[in-house]
Amino acid sequence: MSDRFFDPELDDWFFEADQLLKDNRIGSGVELLNQIVAREPAYGRAYNHLAWVYEVKYQDLEKAWELYSLALKYAPDYLPVYLNAIVCLSKLERFDELKSLLEKARQVPGISRSRLLGEEAIMYEMQQDYAKAIETYKQAIAFALSDDDINYYKQCIERCRRKMNILNDYDR
């Protein structure tokens, strides 16, 4: 269990809110998640879901990061929060914080090495360090467990190579 306590009623509410979000009933899901954290402020998984709504549905990255931070604090073994928070920091281009979170996430049992490396490679690509991005995408391929992931990382490598070639052409 991710959170530091056990409350079956809150868990029922959480899974109900999760389903509401999946059904695109965002307002109802957010209302239920807010009820959860009002009753138990340390219910970290609820913060993760609230953060996702703010990031994806409301496009409020600052508020999303604030909520992801609470999720990381209160539910440090809840795997989805790491990749969600990493993507948010990447969108915010907070690369120092992102590097730190990537390092922390590597220590979490069960985390997807391939996905972490893929997100790290995206960070390097965004910083226009294409050689480092390519090497990191190759590492992500080594840990990938699906053909779809392998094909995605191969496409990313090709994109980085094209960028390098284009930039090199302009340097001449």
Disulfide bonds with the S-S distance in Angstrom:
none
